Amino acid sequence: MLIAQLSDTHILAESSDRPEAGSRAEDLRRCVADIMRLDPQPDIVIHTGDTVQTGAPEDYAHLEKLVAPIRAKLYATPGNRDHRDKFAATFQRGNEPFMHHAFEDLPFRLIALDSIEPPQNKGAFCADRLRWLDETLSAAPERPTLLFMHHPPFDMEPDYLRGYLNPLDRDALANVVLKHDQVRHLFCGHCHWISRNEWAGTAVTTTTSVARDVRKGVDESRYGETPIYQLHQVAVDGTVTTETRTAA
């Protein structure tokens, strides 16, 4: 299975006069165009949150125009910049308290997790969310499963520290994942840099921001004015091979 991952696009309204609005839209437009040129096409495109910057309806209207070519394959989970109700309307999700969702019609089971706690920018994973994840994983223990969420559930030096409101949430989430051997990988955004880690018995990758003005840890001498996203090839055993892709 081939997954294209976008993250932290931070789109602003088309009418915005903020100087970064135009470049962020162009960065996403270039990544979408590159995805549409891929052969073979990805099975899915995931967005790991902070789809927009302010959560305003105008931000989401602009986002919808930009991702229109890939909407049939685009699955997203909210970031701290997203507004739950408007996010739900944009991505045709229900108005549940949390934007969790299990996607069943893929070679691997894919589960989106909601780690936001407005108006804070830090992550959270309360008892209700833990219960939902445990029950959802327990319902299909034989199906290899991939998770995606906005906030990485661990610290990363030097800039991503104390990323959850309550550090015990992260421990509780790790305990749930450790119970379920079918979990093969976790994909995250939020920290705006690329990394690969081991956590709770599974591999975790984080990706950088599509928006060039806020990405971190990227060799700008190599990528410069080029936006980037990631492609993940998932093998039959659930092993993930990642390519950082430049959007020409």
Secondary structure, DSSP 4 states (H G I P E B T S, - for coil): -EEEEE----B--TT---HHHHHHHHHHHHHHHHHHH-SSPPSEEEE-S--BSS--HHHHHHHHHHHGGGGGGEEE---TTS-HHHHHHHTT----SS--EEE-SSSSEEEE-----TT-SSB---HHHHHHHHHHHHT-TTS-EEEEESS-SS-BTTTB-S-BSSHHHHHHHHHHHHT-TTEEEEEE-SS-S-EEEEETTEEEEE---SSGGG--S--HHHHTT--EEEEEEEPTTS-EEEEEEE--
